[in-house]
Amino acid sequence: MSAPGEAPDRSRAVVVGGGLAGITAALRLADAGLDTTLVETRPRLGGLAFSFHRTGGAGGLTVDNGHHVHLRCCTAYRWFLERVGARDLAPLQPRLDIPVYDVERRRLGRLRRTALPVPLHLAASLASYPHLSPVERIRAGRAALALRRLGRIDPNDPALDGQDFAGWLRRHGQSPRAVRALWDLVGVATLNARAPDVSLGLAAMVLTTGLLTEPGAADIGWSRVPLGHLHDTLAGAVLEKAGVRVVRQGRARTLRPEPDGTWRVEVDTGARGFAGGETLTAGTVVLAVPQKEAHRLLPEGAVAEPERLLRIGTAPILGIHVVYDRKVLHRPFLAALGTPVQWVFDRTEASGLGGPGGARGEAAGQYLTVSQSAAGEEIDRPVAVLRERYLPELARLMPAARSARVRDFFVTRERTATFAPAPGVGRLRPAARTGAPGVWLAGAWTATGWPATMEGAVRSGLTAAREALAALGRPHDDVFPEAA
Ligand SMILES: Cc1cc2nc3c(=O)[nH]c(=O)nc-3n(C[C@H](O)[C@H](O)[C@H](O)COP(=O)(O)OP(=O)(O)OC[C@H]3O[C@@H](n4cnc5c(N)ncnc54)[C@H](O)[C@@H]3O)c2cc1C
């Protein structure tokens, strides 16, 4: 706090929350010359996109809490990767190509693009997609064009936000099979909910941005190394270089106004039970924490109807992890139909299976992650039950798994993986600016226009920092003008 009679110190900033939103905001504020502190409860940065080490079962593995993909159109997240020096560690497919195997009909289809302009880039793939009948393919093409028209209007239009995607698909002639084999196949993975539980506005936004704007927009990228390397190790080093003080294992307990117009953040610190404490004061505070925590910390009157933050629901993602004694999946990933299995990813190399240096040939085996979105019904099932359910399904999907030995099986459960993209969620999501001067909100759940993604998180951090700097009258280079 400044001494009586002195102008309040506006050169300091505190960012609460070391997920992608908070890291981004802290970097941008520090880049613009603010004396910035980033406070994160956990011992590591990266928030919902992190890694941990697992010993036992199959030897040492570095495991991501959930397999994370991004698309070429995720320009803010691509900027983030560049900023932390990791762009080459999370490369994009040269061209969108999703293998989709229907277990019941034993047919492999591909959703892939050509170099033709939109929407012709997907036409050939849709025309030969074996999981739909010829009539369903034509109807799907028509619905895609209608969706594109919606996406062009304004996906944030409250009238669209209030409707559910399933009703719209029905009205546009989409059969239950088309919903399963096409719309939900992509939608569940990107939105973490099935069509009946998805806001039409968000569905239109994500599907048109990914599939119907630029030909390459939906080319898929993923990290070749553990997420923790990108979001904790590299990001931590870049924050330090930018001059950000990072307080790990520091939990912001309260946020209170000071008489001079600055803010006081009381932080509980200390590895064991937060034994210590620290008081930080700053003219700028960015709350980049989940919605419940933001609701708790926000000063009174900072947002209209603060309870609406609590009405933004959450949705779980379940990870099934299997280490086989040999290679059973001969592609980087596979989407599945006719089975509870949704998407399977090969994480052998990224996990370092086989010890330092990574997998060495067949001897090391193969480590697969099954990503189960919208997993409300299964998220609390015991490991043994999930094992009994999923191992036979994986054997149906990948015949080589039938004769392979399972060296390790475990699950990861993220109960609040994303905000729920439910109809009406758009009007609950707050902007970065709050009614408390100097206090800003960030996080994938804020009003980014995007579903809960790494892209949304980075965008929110860029927006909060840009608006905070503009309010301070500080010059700042607009690294990412589209993030408005
Ligand atoms: C299993 C899983 C799979 C996913 N798959 C994908 C995917 O494929 N593609 C994609 O783009 N996105 C995916 N996501 C979503 C993506 O990870 C998130 O949207 C994004 O990481 C959210 O970042 P954030 O910074 O907004 O919030 P968070 O990551 O939640 O960060 C908030 C941080 O605030 C900290 N915090 C909370 N309270 C306090 C406090 N009082 N004081 C200090 N710190 C505090 C928390 O510890 C946390 O680190 C997935 C998420 C999960 C869990």
The ligand as a Tripos MOL2 file, in Angstrom:
@<TRIPOS>MOLECULE
LIG
   53    58     1     0     0
SMALL
NO_CHARGES

@<TRIPOS>ATOM
      1 C1         -9.1260  -34.2720  -18.9960 C.3       1 LIG1
      2 C2         -9.2000  -32.9790  -19.7700 C.ar      1 LIG1
      3 C3         -9.1150  -32.9990  -21.1530 C.ar      1 LIG1
      4 C4         -9.1750  -31.8040  -21.8660 C.ar      1 LIG1
      5 N1         -9.0180  -31.8470  -23.2180 N.ar      1 LIG1
      6 C5         -8.8690  -30.6850  -23.8800 C.ar      1 LIG1
      7 C6         -8.5110  -30.6950  -25.2410 C.ar      1 LIG1
      8 O1         -8.3430  -31.7570  -25.8560 O.2       1 LIG1
      9 N2         -8.3460  -29.5030  -25.8700 N.ar      1 LIG1
     10 C7         -8.5120  -28.3080  -25.2220 C.ar      1 LIG1
     11 O2         -8.2970  -27.2600  -25.8390 O.2       1 LIG1
     12 N3         -8.8830  -28.2670  -23.9140 N.ar      1 LIG1
     13 C8         -9.0570  -29.4130  -23.2350 C.ar      1 LIG1
     14 N4         -9.3800  -29.3850  -21.9110 N.ar      1 LIG1
     15 C9         -9.7500  -28.0950  -21.2900 C.3       1 LIG1
     16 C10        -8.5370  -27.2260  -20.9220 C.3       1 LIG1
     17 O3         -7.5860  -27.9850  -20.2030 O.3       1 LIG1
     18 C11        -9.0180  -26.0760  -20.0460 C.3       1 LIG1
     19 O4        -10.0750  -25.3880  -20.6660 O.3       1 LIG1
     20 C12        -7.9300  -25.0520  -19.7440 C.3       1 LIG1
     21 O5         -6.7270  -25.6700  -19.3710 O.3       1 LIG1
     22 C13        -8.4250  -24.1390  -18.6300 C.3       1 LIG1
     23 O6         -7.4350  -23.2170  -18.2760 O.3       1 LIG1
     24 P1         -7.7540  -22.0410  -17.2600 P.3       1 LIG1
     25 O7         -6.4890  -21.2910  -17.0380 O.co2     1 LIG1
     26 O8         -8.9280  -21.2810  -17.7400 O.co2     1 LIG1
     27 O9         -8.2460  -22.7130  -15.8890 O.3       1 LIG1
     28 P2         -7.5520  -23.7610  -14.9270 P.3       1 LIG1
     29 O10        -6.6890  -24.6570  -15.6920 O.co2     1 LIG1
     30 O11        -8.6460  -24.3150  -14.0940 O.co2     1 LIG1
     31 O12        -6.6000  -22.8700  -13.9910 O.3       1 LIG1
     32 C14        -7.0250  -22.2640  -12.8060 C.3       1 LIG1
     33 C15        -5.8860  -22.3290  -11.8040 C.3       1 LIG1
     34 O13        -6.2300  -21.5700  -10.6440 O.3       1 LIG1
     35 C16        -5.6810  -22.2210   -9.5050 C.3       1 LIG1
     36 N5         -6.3980  -21.7020   -8.3280 N.ar      1 LIG1
     37 C17        -7.6790  -21.9270   -7.9840 C.ar      1 LIG1
     38 N6         -7.9730  -21.2200   -6.8700 N.ar      1 LIG1
     39 C18        -6.8630  -20.5410   -6.5270 C.ar      1 LIG1
     40 C19        -6.5540  -19.6300   -5.4650 C.ar      1 LIG1
     41 N7         -7.4520  -19.2630   -4.5370 N.pl3     1 LIG1
     42 N8         -5.3030  -19.1130   -5.4010 N.ar      1 LIG1
     43 C20        -4.3680  -19.4510   -6.3170 C.ar      1 LIG1
     44 N9         -4.6170  -20.3150   -7.3540 N.ar      1 LIG1
     45 C21        -5.8500  -20.8420   -7.4450 C.ar      1 LIG1
     46 C22        -5.9130  -23.6890   -9.8100 C.3       1 LIG1
     47 O14        -5.0720  -24.5030   -9.0230 O.3       1 LIG1
     48 C23        -5.5910  -23.7450  -11.3130 C.3       1 LIG1
     49 O15        -4.2420  -24.0370  -11.5320 O.3       1 LIG1
     50 C24        -9.3570  -30.5640  -21.1810 C.ar      1 LIG1
     51 C25        -9.4470  -30.5550  -19.7860 C.ar      1 LIG1
     52 C26        -9.3540  -31.7380  -19.0800 C.ar      1 LIG1
     53 C27        -9.4000  -31.6850  -17.5780 C.3       1 LIG1
@<TRIPOS>BOND
     1     1     2 1
     2     2     3 ar
     3     2    52 ar
     4     3     4 ar
     5     4     5 ar
     6     4    50 ar
     7     5     6 ar
     8     6     7 ar
     9     6    13 1
    10     7     8 2
    11     7     9 ar
    12     9    10 ar
    13    10    11 2
    14    10    12 ar
    15    12    13 ar
    16    13    14 ar
    17    14    15 1
    18    14    50 ar
    19    15    16 1
    20    16    17 1
    21    16    18 1
    22    18    19 1
    23    18    20 1
    24    20    21 1
    25    20    22 1
    26    22    23 1
    27    23    24 1
    28    24    25 2
    29    24    26 1
    30    24    27 1
    31    27    28 1
    32    28    29 2
    33    28    30 1
    34    28    31 1
    35    31    32 1
    36    32    33 1
    37    33    34 1
    38    33    48 1
    39    34    35 1
    40    35    36 1
    41    35    46 1
    42    36    37 ar
    43    36    45 ar
    44    37    38 ar
    45    38    39 ar
    46    39    40 ar
    47    39    45 ar
    48    40    41 1
    49    40    42 ar
    50    42    43 ar
    51    43    44 ar
    52    44    45 ar
    53    46    47 1
    54    46    48 1
    55    48    49 1
    56    50    51 ar
    57    51    52 ar
    58    52    53 1
@<TRIPOS>SUBSTRUCTURE
     1 LIG1         1 GROUP 0 **** ****
